[in-house]
């Protein structure tokens, strides 16, 4: 054994890391498993939230369509010349609401499909 080999062996022996306690590997693995379970629970909650969002979005669309179709038949204390304007404003607002929320739901659904 040469002098360089002895020096190398001595350097390697000083480089060994001592673990603070013997079951640290088990604790690290348990923490990793716990984090993976938490991540799965978060993803499942996200999926459930997106599904509820789609459900209530469709309920909102149906409700809006029903209101828009019933609006001309309702009697208001507003003159008839303003009724058409009010109906038009309501329809435009409804369409803008539907389009913006539809785009947001589509992006949330794509994010869900792609995964985190």
C-alpha positions, 0 to 999 in steps of 0.5 A: 500500500502506497502512501497515497493509498493510505492518505486516500483511505484516511480521507475517506474514513473522515468523510463518512456521515454519521446519522443522528439516530438509527431510524432516520431513513424510516422517518424520511420515507414515512414523510415522503409517503405522507407528502404523496398522500397529501398531494393525492388528496389535494388533487382529488379535492381539485377534481371534485371542485372542478366537477362542482364548478361545471355542475353549477355553471350548467345550472346557472346557464339554464337559470339564465336562459329561463330568466331571459325567456321569461323576462319579456312576459313579466310586467314592470313599472318601466315604460315599454321603450326601456324594457327592450334596453333592459333585456338587451343589457341583461342578455349581453351581461349573461353572455359575457358572464358565460363566456368568461366563466366557460374559459376559466372552467376550461383552463381549470379542466385542462390543468386537471387533465395535465396534472400538477 
